[in-house]
């Protein structure tokens, strides 16, 4: 879910040529698809979850639980994959809290337990795994497993890998491309391979979290709907069909 300036900025990157009524129909179909075809694969999928292109979200195994007001983006070339492995030796589980955002290409694979707190943001291409999946010497054995725990309001940057046994403290940011193999404390920025603390955040400063966006959900959804109406006002059916069949440079 986007709001205010962030929403306008995202929409300005590439023009949406669809008429408003088409945009609304697509959103309703996505909501229907998520409720009827995707939600049954979850142990829990919280209220007001927004799933963009839910047919590119893949859920394997159980239990996978997601909280309220979570936004998931998926694309054809960057599917979101949430996988749990359970057998006589191991039993995985994935828990994702409220108000989170999961971007295209995120993979979460569990054979132990992966807990992600509230207000967490997982950027594109993030990979979380709590298992080696193969032993070093015995390649048919399962390998070592250890839980991952990510506290509230953590931001994990593009293409980060978080490995087994890792904990990441509250409000921390993990820089893009990092590989996290050791615990990272709260209120810091960590980066590198292996990731280490490169900057401390001021814990006395207040954080604006995604939860605050949803403090008045009625106003939020009304604002977004009005933005859609304004941005798509001039998009006629004729213009949209022209764009599809006879695109111009700069469209």
C-alpha positions as CSV (number, residue, x, y, z in Angstrom):
1,X,0.0,0.0,0.0
2,X,1.3,3.4,-0.9
3,X,0.3,6.7,0.5
4,X,0.6,10.4,-0.2
5,X,3.8,11.5,-1.7
6,X,5.2,8.0,-2.0
7,X,2.1,6.9,-3.9
8,X,2.4,9.9,-6.3
9,X,6.1,9.3,-6.8
10,X,5.6,5.6,-7.7
11,X,2.8,6.4,-10.1
12,X,4.9,9.1,-11.8
13,X,7.6,6.7,-12.7
14,X,5.5,5.2,-15.5
15,X,2.1,6.4,-16.7
16,X,-0.9,4.2,-16.1
17,X,-2.9,4.4,-19.4
18,X,-5.9,2.4,-18.1
19,X,-9.3,4.1,-17.5
20,X,-10.2,4.4,-13.9
21,X,-12.9,1.7,-14.2
22,X,-10.4,-0.8,-15.6
23,X,-8.0,-0.1,-12.7
24,X,-10.7,-0.7,-10.2
25,X,-11.8,-3.9,-11.9
26,X,-8.2,-5.3,-11.9
27,X,-7.9,-4.5,-8.1
28,X,-11.2,-6.2,-7.4
29,X,-10.1,-9.3,-9.4
30,X,-6.8,-9.4,-7.5
31,X,-8.7,-9.3,-4.2
32,X,-11.0,-12.1,-5.4
33,X,-8.1,-14.2,-6.6
34,X,-6.1,-13.7,-3.3
35,X,-9.1,-14.6,-1.2
36,X,-10.2,-17.7,-3.2
37,X,-6.9,-19.2,-4.5
38,X,-4.1,-17.8,-2.3
39,X,-5.5,-17.5,1.2
40,X,-6.2,-21.2,1.6
41,X,-2.5,-21.9,1.4
42,X,-1.8,-19.8,4.5
43,X,-2.4,-20.8,8.1
44,X,-3.4,-17.2,8.5
45,X,-3.6,-14.2,6.2
46,X,-4.6,-11.1,8.1
47,X,-7.3,-8.5,7.4
48,X,-6.9,-5.9,4.7
49,X,-3.9,-7.7,3.2
50,X,-3.0,-6.2,-0.3
51,X,-1.5,-8.6,-2.8
52,X,-0.5,-7.2,-6.1
53,X,-0.6,-9.9,-8.8
54,X,-1.3,-12.7,-6.3
55,X,-1.0,-15.4,-9.1
56,X,2.8,-14.8,-8.8
57,X,2.9,-15.6,-5.1
58,X,3.8,-19.2,-4.3
59,X,3.2,-20.8,-0.8
60,X,4.6,-24.2,-0.2
61,X,4.0,-26.2,3.0
62,X,2.6,-25.1,6.4
63,X,2.3,-23.2,8.6
64,X,2.8,-19.8,7.0
65,X,1.1,-16.9,8.9
66,X,0.9,-13.3,7.8
67,X,-0.6,-10.5,9.9
68,X,-2.9,-7.6,9.2
69,X,-2.4,-4.8,6.6
70,X,0.5,-6.5,4.9
71,X,1.4,-5.6,1.3
72,X,2.9,-8.1,-1.1
73,X,4.1,-7.2,-4.5
74,X,4.9,-10.0,-7.0
75,X,5.8,-9.9,-10.7
76,X,6.1,-12.6,-13.4
77,X,9.9,-12.4,-13.4
78,X,10.2,-11.9,-9.6
79,X,7.8,-14.2,-7.8
80,X,7.4,-14.2,-4.1
81,X,8.0,-17.7,-2.6
82,X,7.3,-18.7,1.0
83,X,8.4,-22.2,1.6
84,X,8.1,-24.5,4.7
85,X,9.7,-27.9,4.9
86,X,8.5,-30.5,7.4
87,X,9.3,-34.2,7.8
88,X,10.3,-36.6,10.6
89,X,13.6,-34.7,11.1
90,X,12.6,-31.0,10.8
91,X,9.5,-28.9,11.1
92,X,9.6,-25.3,9.7
93,X,7.3,-22.4,10.2
94,X,7.1,-18.8,8.9
95,X,5.5,-16.0,10.9
96,X,5.2,-12.4,9.5
97,X,3.7,-9.7,11.6
98,X,1.4,-6.7,10.9
99,X,1.9,-3.8,8.5
100,X,4.8,-5.4,6.6
101,X,5.8,-5.0,3.0
102,X,7.2,-7.8,0.8
103,X,8.6,-6.7,-2.5
104,X,9.1,-8.7,-5.7
105,X,11.5,-11.6,-5.7
106,X,11.5,-12.2,-1.9
107,X,12.1,-15.8,-0.8
108,X,11.6,-17.1,2.7
109,X,12.5,-20.8,3.3
110,X,12.1,-22.5,6.6
111,X,13.0,-25.8,8.2
112,X,13.0,-24.4,11.7
113,X,11.3,-21.1,12.4
114,X,11.4,-17.7,10.8
115,X,9.8,-14.9,12.8
116,X,9.4,-11.4,11.2
117,X,8.0,-8.7,13.4
118,X,5.6,-5.8,12.7
119,X,6.3,-3.0,10.3
120,X,9.2,-4.8,8.6
121,X,10.1,-4.1,5.0
122,X,11.7,-6.7,2.8
123,X,13.1,-5.2,-0.4
124,X,13.3,-6.9,-3.8
125,X,15.3,-10.1,-4.0
126,X,15.7,-10.7,-0.2
127,X,16.4,-14.3,0.8
128,X,15.8,-15.6,4.3
129,X,16.8,-19.2,5.1
130,X,17.0,-21.0,8.5
131,X,18.7,-24.1,7.1
132,X,21.7,-25.2,5.2
133,X,19.4,-27.7,3.3
134,X,22.4,-30.1,2.8
135,X,25.1,-31.3,5.1
136,X,28.7,-30.4,4.3
137,X,29.9,-34.0,3.9
138,X,26.7,-35.9,3.6
139,X,24.9,-34.3,0.7
140,X,21.7,-36.3,1.2
141,X,21.4,-35.3,4.8
142,X,19.3,-32.2,5.7
143,X,22.1,-30.1,7.3
144,X,22.0,-27.7,10.2
145,X,19.0,-25.5,11.0
146,X,18.5,-22.6,13.5
147,X,15.7,-20.1,13.9
148,X,15.8,-16.6,12.4
149,X,14.2,-13.7,14.4
150,X,13.7,-10.3,13.0
151,X,12.4,-7.7,15.4
152,X,9.9,-4.9,14.7
153,X,10.5,-2.1,12.2
154,X,13.4,-3.7,10.4
155,X,14.3,-2.7,6.9
156,X,16.2,-5.3,4.8
157,X,17.6,-3.9,1.6
158,X,17.7,-5.2,-1.9
159,X,19.2,-8.7,-2.5
160,X,20.2,-9.3,1.2
161,X,20.7,-12.9,2.3
162,X,19.9,-13.7,6.0
163,X,21.2,-17.0,7.1
164,X,20.3,-19.5,9.9
165,X,20.5,-18.6,13.5
166,X,20.5,-14.8,12.9
167,X,18.6,-12.2,15.0
168,X,18.2,-8.6,13.8
169,X,17.2,-6.0,16.4
170,X,14.4,-3.4,16.3
171,X,14.6,-0.5,13.9
172,X,17.8,-1.8,12.2
173,X,18.5,-1.4,8.5
174,X,20.5,-4.0,6.5
175,X,22.3,-2.5,3.5
176,X,21.6,-3.8,-0.1
177,X,23.6,-6.9,-1.1
178,X,24.6,-7.8,2.4
179,X,25.0,-11.4,3.7
180,X,23.9,-11.6,7.4
181,X,25.5,-14.6,9.3
182,X,25.8,-13.1,12.8
183,X,23.3,-11.3,15.1
184,X,22.8,-7.6,14.4
185,X,21.8,-5.3,17.3
186,X,18.9,-2.8,17.4
187,X,19.0,0.8,16.2
188,X,21.8,0.5,13.7
189,X,22.7,0.2,10.0
190,X,24.7,-2.9,9.0
191,X,26.2,-3.8,5.7
192,X,28.8,-6.0,4.0
193,X,29.7,-9.7,3.6
194,X,29.5,-10.7,6.4
195,X,27.3,-7.8,7.5
196,X,28.7,-5.7,10.4
197,X,27.5,-2.5,12.0
198,X,28.5,0.6,10.1
199,X,26.4,3.3,11.8
200,X,24.4,3.6,15.0
201,X,20.9,5.2,14.9
202,X,19.7,7.6,17.5
203,X,17.2,5.7,19.6
204,X,15.8,8.9,21.1
205,X,14.5,10.0,17.7
206,X,11.0,8.8,16.8
207,X,10.3,6.4,13.9
208,X,7.5,6.8,11.5
209,X,6.3,3.3,10.8
210,X,3.9,1.8,8.3
211,X,1.4,1.2,11.1
212,X,0.8,5.0,11.3
213,X,-0.3,4.9,7.6
214,X,-3.2,2.6,8.6
215,X,-4.2,4.5,11.8
216,X,-7.3,5.8,9.9
217,X,-7.9,3.2,7.2
218,X,-11.1,4.7,5.9
219,X,-9.3,8.0,5.2
220,X,-6.3,6.2,3.7
221,X,-8.3,4.2,1.2
222,X,-10.4,7.2,0.3
223,X,-7.3,9.2,-0.4
224,X,-5.8,6.5,-2.6
225,X,-9.0,6.2,-4.5
226,X,-9.2,9.9,-5.1
227,X,-5.6,9.9,-6.4
228,X,-6.5,7.2,-8.8
229,X,-9.5,9.2,-10.0
230,X,-7.3,12.3,-10.5
231,X,-4.4,10.5,-12.2
232,X,-6.6,8.5,-14.5
233,X,-9.2,11.1,-15.3
234,X,-8.1,11.7,-18.9
235,X,-7.6,8.1,-19.8
236,X,-10.4,7.2,-22.2
237,X,-11.1,3.8,-23.6
238,X,-9.9,5.0,-27.0
239,X,-6.6,6.2,-25.6
240,X,-6.1,2.9,-23.7
241,X,-6.7,0.8,-26.8
242,X,-4.4,3.0,-28.9
243,X,-1.7,2.5,-26.2
244,X,-2.1,-1.2,-26.3
245,X,-2.1,-1.7,-30.1
246,X,-0.2,1.4,-31.4
247,X,2.1,2.5,-28.6
248,X,4.0,5.7,-29.1
249,X,7.5,6.6,-28.0
250,X,7.4,8.0,-24.5
251,X,4.2,6.2,-23.5
